């Protein structure tokens, strides 16, 4: 008897659960104005634009790693347009409205959009296959990323009741787009008190007020006054705050032609200066190559080297006095500035009443008659799924919990495993790299450089994430030493000019008024680095 009562009790509980579930589903269905799961193919239900610009091919495929289907952007660098016309327009003017959908950037997003347009009723004769970027919408919402642009758009097209013109109002400082390749869910909640909340993965990223002057550009409510477009600045309006003094005159002793620098007359030539010694001499060890043909190659000249006599002397060649700043230098004279007696300030047109001004208690949202995706993207692999329009936040939260969260958690866990595997793989590569670098450091010809190499490697091991940079630096330094050893460490051959300049500065003598040391002036006609050697074969 007890078992029978227990079974009856269990059946009653199951029945109550079924009834509760049915009521919950019924309640939820009343709060869902539109839902697209893409469990079934979009063909026959969504219409692909037949406009010439839209060559991108939409596909109905499973999300990578899941059994869940979505709407896929399948080609790179294409324009895409597809639209779902609703049986009846959805009124979003009153109450709470939730716009929500998922998108997965399976191959990332470097440049392109992944947003949705909620279209208002189109004009007479419009057909879905003509959907394009000119098709009027009420709201555009979703990710957009390219160059400096990285934002989750929210754009409202609102009709001015006075002018009848539709104005785009862009959300200021929108949230950024997640940079990974996981499935993310974007939610816009429009409240009856004019509040707008933007969620990414259920987390609030932005909360604004539709009627605030600080939250949209331009604000929904236009200014009461505007600058008069017909007003013109008077011809005699003077905006100069200061003017040159008209009565000021240049002083008689003001010399505009005085040079900025003059020779330092107090400077004396340093003792031991070698006037008759050139800074460079022919390399005495150089010999003309055996295959040098003067008819073809021209007269051979020995390469130049630094004059060893100049290394111990204060300088070589003709000595010249250094230059110093000219105390008489004043530059070009300008009249001093004075207050402008005719200054009237910066001119601005007078303000008039704005004929397009209106007051607003709540945005006049146009109904949503269709849902469209019209994008241009350089990446493929964008997958749209679970597009929802609802009137209850709990419904949107429920869809996030059942449709999005399990996928996201699975992808996140898989990402962690892959990152851990990549990290381990990199460690293995690093071990191999450092093993061979230590082998190279043992080469006998490195000599005194070996200690420095070993110190360098020890430091690098403490920062293993810099392995590639370490390897490149090691190779550069290694080959630099190798080249020096091969070519004997000699200085590279210098190619002098036909006329040389004095390159060593003389030691200037401090003047009594502590004038600064002046720089030496080059008065030669040619750059000392200009080539004059003829010991290079001519091109035939």
C-alpha positions, 0 to 999 in steps of 0.5 A, a space after each residue: 500500500 505504501 509503494 502504491 501511494 509513493 508511485 501516485 505521489 511521484 506521478 503527481 509531481 511529474 504531472 505538475 512539472 509537465 504542467 509547469 513546463 508547459 505554462 513556462 513555454 506558453 509564457 515564453 512564447 508570448 514574450 518571443 516576437 522572433 527567433 531563428 535558430 538555423 536548425 533548419 536550412 535558411 533556403 526558402 525562408 531567408 532571401 539572398 540579395 540578388 544585387 550585383 555587388 553581393 557576391 558572397 555565398 551564404 552556407 548552412 553549416 555546423 559551428 566548428 566542434 558542435 552539432 549546432 547549425 548556423 548561417 556562415 559567411 563562406 568567402 573572403 573579401 566579399 559583400 554579403 546580403 541576406 534578409 528575413 521578411 517577417 509575417 507581421 511588423 514587430 512594434 518596438 515603440 512601447 515596453 521592453 525590447 531585447 535584441 540578441 544574437 550570437 556570432 562566432 568569428 571562427 577565423 578572427 576578424 581583421 576587417 569587416 562587420 558582423 552586425 544585424 540590421 533591423 529593417 523598418 517597413 520598406 517602400 511600395 514595390 520593395 522586394 527582399 531580393 533587392 536588399 542592399 546597404 540603402 534599404 532603410 533600417 530602424 536599428 543596426 547592432 553588432 560588431 564592426 572592426 577594421 583598422 582603428 575601428 573596433 566597436 559594437 555598433 548601436 545605431 538608431 535611425 530616428 525620424 524628425 517629426 518636423 522635417 520628416 528626415 531620418 537621422 542616424 544616431 550613433 552610440 558614443 564610446 561603444 564597447 569593443 569586439 572580443 578578439 578571440 575566435 569563440 562564440 559570443 552573444 550580443 544583447 541590446 536591451 531597450 527599456 520603457 524609461 529610455 534606458 539602453 543597455 548593451 551586454 556582451 556574453 551576458 555582461 553589461 558593457 554599456 548603459 545609456 539614456 536615449 534622450 541624453 545629450 551625452 550618449 548619442 552623436 548627434 543627440 536624438 533631441 536637436 538643440 533649441 537654437 542653431 547658428 543662423 545659416 544666412 548670417 555673414 561676418 561684417 567686412 570691418 569685423 576685426 578678429 585680431 587680438 594684437 597687432 604690430 605697433 604702427 608707431 614703432 621704428 627700427 633702432 638705428 643700431 639694429 643691423 639685420 645683416 650681421 651674421 649669426 656667427 663670427 670667427 673667434 679672434 682670441 683662439 690660437 692654433 694648438 701647439 703641435 698642430 701638423 699643418 703639412 700633414 694630410 689626414 689620410 695617406 695612401 695605404 703603403 701595404 696596398 698593391 695593384 691587383 695583377 689583373 688590373 687593366 688601366 685601359 679598362 679600369 683606369 689609373 689605379 690608386 692605392 686606397 686611403 688609410 688614416 694618417 698615423 701621425 695625426 693620431 698623436 697630434 692635436 690635428 692635421 691640415 690647414 688650421 682655421 679659427 673656430 666660430 663663435 656666436 656674434 654678440 651683435 647679431 639681432 636678426 630681422 627686426 619686427 615691430 612689437 605687438 600691442 592690443 588691437 583697439 579695434 578688436 571685436 572678438 571671434 565672430 560667430 553667427 547669431 543664434 536663431 530658433 531651430 525649425 527642426 527642434 522637437 521635444 521627446 518623451 520616448 524615441 519614436 521607434 519604427 516597427 521592425 518589418 525584416 531582419 537583414 545582414 548586410 556586411 562587407 568582410 575580408 575574413 570568412 568563417 563568420 557564423 550567425 546563430 540564435 537571432 532573438 527579439 523578445 520582450 522579457 529579459 528573462 527569456 533572453 537570459 534563458 536563451 543565453 543559458 541554454 543555447 550559447 553558454 554550453 558552446 562557449 564553455 566547451 570552446 573556452 575549455 578547448 582553447 585552454 588545452 590548445 594554449 597549454 599544448 602550444 606552450 609545451 611545444 614552444 618549451 620543447 623548441 626552446 630546449 633544442 634552440 638553446 642546446 645548439 646555441 651552447 654548442 656554437 658557443 664552444 667553437 674554438 675560434 670565438 676565443 675571448 668572445 665565448 664568455 660574453 656569449 655564455 652570459 648572453 645565453 644565461 640571461 636569455 634562458 630566464 626569458 624563454 618567450 624571447 627565443 626567436 629574438 635571441 636566436 636572431 641576435 646570436 646569429 648576427 653577432 656570430 657572423 659579425 665576429 666570423 667576418 672580422 676573423 676572415 678579413 683580418 679585422 682591418 679597417 674598411 677602405 676609405 674612398 676620399 674626395 678630390 678635395 678634403 675637409 678638415 675633420 678634426 676640430 681644433 681646441 678652442 681657447 676659452 674667451 674672457 666672457 666664457 663664450 661657448 666653443 664654436 663649431 668648425 665650418 666646412 669651406 671645401 667644395 666637396 663632401 669628404 665621403 664623395 668617391 674619387 678612387 679610380 681603382 674600381 673596374 668600369 662597367 662595360 
